[in-house]
Amino acid sequence: MKTARIVLAAVGIAMTLYGVGRLLTEIPPPSLVLLGFWLVGALVVHDGLLSPLVLGGAWLLRRLVPVRARAHVQGGLIVAGLVTVVAIPLILRRGTEPVAKAQLQQNYAGNLTVLVAVIAAVTLGAYAVRVARTPPEGTPTAGTLSTSAPAASTPTPSARTPSAPAPSAPTGAAPSVATGPAPANRGENGPADPT
């Protein structure tokens, strides 16, 4: 495992050096300055705009979407967000090139709308399949025991178990005199105890 990490790190460093070398040798300095501004702008947009939006969306999902549906909604939002990030430059640059190139002549906004609708339909379908396959929480399924136990009966004062002795009178108090027949002693495991 350690050897694989070292090899991957070496390959990554070599590719980075190759890319930096090509940037410095093949791109004129004014374009490099623009590239630097673009990279700083991308960092600001990511950390100042996208990250707070994602965190706010996660907070809203946690508050508004049931746990059962949350993973499906998150997956759909992630895919739709990635598709939107790819499509935004195409939407903004539509019509900026001559018709002969014809790459930026499509209706990217309309295509994005259709694609996001397909993503929403697939997400909804996946959630519907999950709901159809799994019962709601708290419903016992075949092969499982019910989670609710029957209520335990509370012994009445007239029925004492053999393991629970009768309370003794406080020291110095006069013994109580029973005015009626002695209550039946019903144990947990059987009929009344005659003693």
C-alpha positions as a Markdown table, in Angstrom:
| # | Residue | x | y | z |
|---|---|---|---|---|
| 1 | Met | 0.0 | 0.0 | 0.0 |
| 2 | Lys | 2.8 | 2.4 | 0.9 |
| 3 | Thr | 4.6 | 1.6 | -2.4 |
| 4 | Ala | 1.4 | 2.3 | -4.4 |
| 5 | Arg | 1.0 | 5.7 | -2.7 |
| 6 | Ile | 4.6 | 6.6 | -3.5 |
| 7 | Val | 4.2 | 5.6 | -7.1 |
| 8 | Leu | 0.9 | 7.6 | -7.4 |
| 9 | Ala | 2.5 | 10.6 | -5.8 |
| 10 | Ala | 5.5 | 10.5 | -8.2 |
| 11 | Val | 3.2 | 10.2 | -11.2 |
| 12 | Gly | 1.1 | 13.1 | -10.0 |
| 13 | Ile | 4.2 | 15.3 | -9.4 |
| 14 | Ala | 5.6 | 14.4 | -12.8 |
| 15 | Met | 2.3 | 15.3 | -14.6 |
| 16 | Thr | 2.1 | 18.6 | -12.7 |
| 17 | Leu | 5.6 | 19.5 | -13.7 |
| 18 | Tyr | 4.9 | 18.6 | -17.3 |
| 19 | Gly | 1.7 | 20.8 | -17.3 |
| 20 | Val | 3.6 | 23.8 | -15.7 |
| 21 | Gly | 6.4 | 23.4 | -18.2 |
| 22 | Arg | 4.0 | 23.5 | -21.1 |
| 23 | Leu | 2.2 | 26.5 | -19.7 |
| 24 | Leu | 5.4 | 28.4 | -19.4 |
| 25 | Thr | 6.7 | 27.5 | -22.8 |
| 26 | Glu | 3.6 | 27.6 | -25.0 |
| 27 | Ile | 1.4 | 30.3 | -23.5 |
| 28 | Pro | 2.3 | 34.0 | -23.9 |
| 29 | Pro | 2.8 | 35.9 | -20.6 |
| 30 | Pro | -0.3 | 38.1 | -21.0 |
| 31 | Ser | -2.5 | 35.0 | -21.2 |
| 32 | Leu | -0.7 | 33.5 | -18.1 |
| 33 | Val | -1.7 | 36.6 | -16.2 |
| 34 | Leu | -5.3 | 36.2 | -17.3 |
| 35 | Leu | -5.1 | 32.5 | -16.3 |
| 36 | Gly | -3.9 | 33.6 | -12.9 |
| 37 | Phe | -6.9 | 35.9 | -12.5 |
| 38 | Trp | -9.2 | 33.2 | -13.7 |
| 39 | Leu | -7.8 | 30.7 | -11.1 |
| 40 | Val | -8.1 | 33.3 | -8.3 |
| 41 | Gly | -11.7 | 34.1 | -9.4 |
| 42 | Ala | -12.6 | 30.4 | -9.5 |
| 43 | Leu | -11.3 | 30.0 | -5.9 |
| 44 | Val | -13.3 | 33.1 | -4.8 |
| 45 | Val | -16.5 | 31.8 | -6.5 |
| 46 | His | -16.0 | 28.3 | -5.1 |
| 47 | Asp | -15.3 | 29.3 | -1.5 |
| 48 | Gly | -17.4 | 32.4 | -1.4 |
| 49 | Leu | -20.5 | 31.3 | -3.3 |
| 50 | Leu | -20.7 | 27.6 | -4.1 |
| 51 | Ser | -19.6 | 26.3 | -0.7 |
| 52 | Pro | -22.1 | 28.4 | 1.3 |
| 53 | Leu | -24.9 | 27.4 | -1.2 |
| 54 | Val | -24.1 | 23.7 | -0.8 |
| 55 | Leu | -24.0 | 24.0 | 3.0 |
| 56 | Gly | -27.3 | 26.0 | 3.0 |
| 57 | Gly | -28.9 | 23.4 | 0.8 |
| 58 | Ala | -27.7 | 20.6 | 3.0 |
| 59 | Trp | -29.1 | 22.4 | 6.1 |
| 60 | Leu | -32.5 | 22.8 | 4.3 |
| 61 | Leu | -32.5 | 19.2 | 3.2 |
| 62 | Arg | -31.9 | 18.0 | 6.7 |
| 63 | Arg | -34.8 | 20.1 | 8.0 |
| 64 | Leu | -37.3 | 19.6 | 5.1 |
| 65 | Val | -36.7 | 16.2 | 3.5 |
| 66 | Pro | -37.6 | 13.0 | 5.4 |
| 67 | Val | -34.6 | 10.7 | 6.2 |
| 68 | Arg | -36.0 | 8.0 | 3.9 |
| 69 | Ala | -35.9 | 10.3 | 0.8 |
| 70 | Arg | -32.8 | 12.3 | 1.7 |
| 71 | Ala | -30.2 | 10.2 | -0.1 |
| 72 | His | -32.2 | 10.2 | -3.3 |
| 73 | Val | -32.7 | 14.0 | -3.2 |
| 74 | Gln | -29.0 | 14.6 | -2.5 |
| 75 | Gly | -28.0 | 12.4 | -5.3 |
| 76 | Gly | -30.3 | 14.1 | -7.8 |
| 77 | Leu | -29.2 | 17.5 | -6.7 |
| 78 | Ile | -25.5 | 16.6 | -7.0 |
| 79 | Val | -25.9 | 15.3 | -10.5 |
| 80 | Ala | -28.1 | 18.2 | -11.6 |
| 81 | Gly | -25.6 | 20.6 | -10.1 |
| 82 | Leu | -22.6 | 19.1 | -11.9 |
| 83 | Val | -24.6 | 19.1 | -15.2 |
| 84 | Thr | -25.5 | 22.8 | -14.6 |
| 85 | Val | -21.9 | 23.8 | -13.9 |
| 86 | Val | -20.8 | 22.2 | -17.2 |
| 87 | Ala | -23.7 | 23.9 | -19.1 |
| 88 | Ile | -23.4 | 27.4 | -17.8 |
| 89 | Pro | -20.4 | 28.4 | -19.9 |
| 90 | Leu | -22.1 | 27.0 | -23.0 |
| 91 | Ile | -25.3 | 28.9 | -22.2 |
| 92 | Leu | -23.4 | 32.2 | -21.6 |
| 93 | Arg | -21.3 | 31.8 | -24.8 |
| 94 | Arg | -24.1 | 30.8 | -27.1 |
| 95 | Gly | -24.0 | 32.7 | -30.4 |
| 96 | Thr | -20.6 | 34.1 | -29.9 |
| 97 | Glu | -19.0 | 32.1 | -32.7 |
| 98 | Pro | -19.7 | 32.2 | -36.4 |
| 99 | Val | -22.4 | 29.9 | -37.7 |
| 100 | Ala | -19.7 | 27.9 | -39.6 |
| 101 | Lys | -18.4 | 26.5 | -36.3 |
| 102 | Ala | -21.9 | 25.8 | -35.1 |
| 103 | Gln | -20.8 | 24.4 | -31.8 |
| 104 | Leu | -22.3 | 27.1 | -29.7 |
| 105 | Gln | -25.5 | 27.5 | -31.7 |
| 106 | Gln | -27.6 | 25.0 | -29.9 |
| 107 | Asn | -30.3 | 25.9 | -27.3 |
| 108 | Tyr | -28.2 | 24.9 | -24.3 |
| 109 | Ala | -30.6 | 26.4 | -21.8 |
| 110 | Gly | -33.5 | 24.3 | -23.2 |
| 111 | Asn | -31.3 | 21.2 | -23.3 |
| 112 | Leu | -30.3 | 21.8 | -19.7 |
| 113 | Thr | -33.9 | 22.1 | -18.7 |
| 114 | Val | -34.7 | 18.8 | -20.3 |
| 115 | Leu | -31.7 | 17.1 | -18.8 |
| 116 | Val | -32.5 | 18.3 | -15.3 |
| 117 | Ala | -36.1 | 17.1 | -15.7 |
| 118 | Val | -34.8 | 13.7 | -16.7 |
| 119 | Ile | -32.5 | 13.7 | -13.6 |
| 120 | Ala | -35.5 | 14.6 | -11.5 |
| 121 | Ala | -37.6 | 11.8 | -13.0 |
| 122 | Val | -34.9 | 9.2 | -12.5 |
| 123 | Thr | -34.5 | 10.4 | -8.9 |
| 124 | Leu | -38.2 | 10.2 | -8.3 |
| 125 | Gly | -38.3 | 6.7 | -9.9 |
| 126 | Ala | -35.5 | 5.4 | -7.7 |
| 127 | Tyr | -37.2 | 6.7 | -4.6 |
| 128 | Ala | -40.5 | 5.2 | -5.7 |
| 129 | Val | -38.8 | 1.8 | -6.1 |
| 130 | Arg | -37.3 | 2.1 | -2.7 |
| 131 | Val | -40.6 | 3.0 | -1.1 |
| 132 | Ala | -42.3 | 0.0 | -2.9 |
| 133 | Arg | -39.6 | -2.4 | -1.7 |
| 134 | Thr | -39.3 | -1.3 | 1.9 |
| 135 | Pro | -42.1 | -0.8 | 4.4 |
| 136 | Pro | -42.2 | 2.3 | 6.5 |
| 137 | Glu | -40.2 | 2.4 | 9.7 |
| 138 | Gly | -41.9 | 0.7 | 12.6 |
| 139 | Thr | -43.8 | -1.8 | 10.5 |
| 140 | Pro | -42.8 | -5.4 | 11.2 |
| 141 | Thr | -41.7 | -7.4 | 8.2 |
| 142 | Ala | -41.7 | -11.1 | 7.5 |
| 143 | Gly | -39.1 | -12.9 | 9.5 |
| 144 | Thr | -38.6 | -10.2 | 12.1 |
| 145 | Leu | -40.0 | -9.9 | 15.5 |
| 146 | Ser | -42.3 | -7.0 | 16.4 |
| 147 | Thr | -40.4 | -4.3 | 18.2 |
| 148 | Ser | -43.3 | -3.5 | 20.5 |
| 149 | Ala | -43.4 | -5.7 | 23.6 |
| 150 | Pro | -46.7 | -6.5 | 25.3 |
| 151 | Ala | -47.4 | -4.2 | 28.3 |
| 152 | Ala | -46.3 | -5.9 | 31.6 |
| 153 | Ser | -49.1 | -6.2 | 34.1 |
| 154 | Thr | -48.6 | -4.3 | 37.3 |
| 155 | Pro | -49.4 | -6.3 | 40.4 |
| 156 | Thr | -52.1 | -4.9 | 42.5 |
| 157 | Pro | -51.6 | -4.5 | 46.3 |
| 158 | Ser | -53.9 | -7.5 | 46.9 |
| 159 | Ala | -51.8 | -9.8 | 44.7 |
| 160 | Arg | -48.2 | -10.1 | 45.9 |
| 161 | Thr | -45.6 | -12.3 | 44.4 |
| 162 | Pro | -43.5 | -14.7 | 46.5 |
| 163 | Ser | -40.4 | -12.7 | 45.7 |
| 164 | Ala | -41.8 | -9.5 | 47.0 |
| 165 | Pro | -42.3 | -9.6 | 50.8 |
| 166 | Ala | -45.1 | -7.7 | 52.4 |
| 167 | Pro | -43.9 | -4.3 | 53.8 |
| 168 | Ser | -43.1 | -4.5 | 57.4 |
| 169 | Ala | -44.7 | -2.1 | 60.0 |
| 170 | Pro | -42.4 | 0.6 | 61.2 |
| 171 | Thr | -40.6 | -0.1 | 64.5 |
| 172 | Gly | -42.7 | 0.8 | 67.5 |
| 173 | Ala | -46.0 | 0.8 | 65.6 |
| 174 | Ala | -48.9 | -1.3 | 66.5 |
| 175 | Pro | -49.5 | -4.3 | 64.3 |
| 176 | Ser | -52.4 | -3.8 | 61.9 |
| 177 | Val | -55.5 | -5.9 | 62.2 |
| 178 | Ala | -57.0 | -7.4 | 59.1 |
| 179 | Thr | -60.8 | -6.9 | 58.8 |
| 180 | Gly | -61.5 | -9.3 | 56.0 |
| 181 | Pro | -60.3 | -12.5 | 54.5 |
| 182 | Ala | -56.6 | -12.7 | 53.5 |
| 183 | Pro | -56.1 | -11.9 | 49.8 |
| 184 | Ala | -55.2 | -14.7 | 47.4 |
| 185 | Asn | -51.4 | -14.8 | 46.7 |
| 186 | Arg | -51.1 | -15.1 | 42.9 |
| 187 | Gly | -47.7 | -15.8 | 41.7 |
| 188 | Glu | -46.4 | -15.1 | 38.2 |
| 189 | Asn | -46.0 | -18.8 | 37.4 |
| 190 | Gly | -49.2 | -20.4 | 38.4 |
| 191 | Pro | -52.4 | -20.5 | 40.4 |
| 192 | Ala | -52.9 | -18.9 | 43.8 |
| 193 | Asp | -50.5 | -19.8 | 46.6 |
| 194 | Pro | -52.4 | -21.3 | 49.6 |
| 195 | Thr | -49.9 | -20.0 | 52.1 |
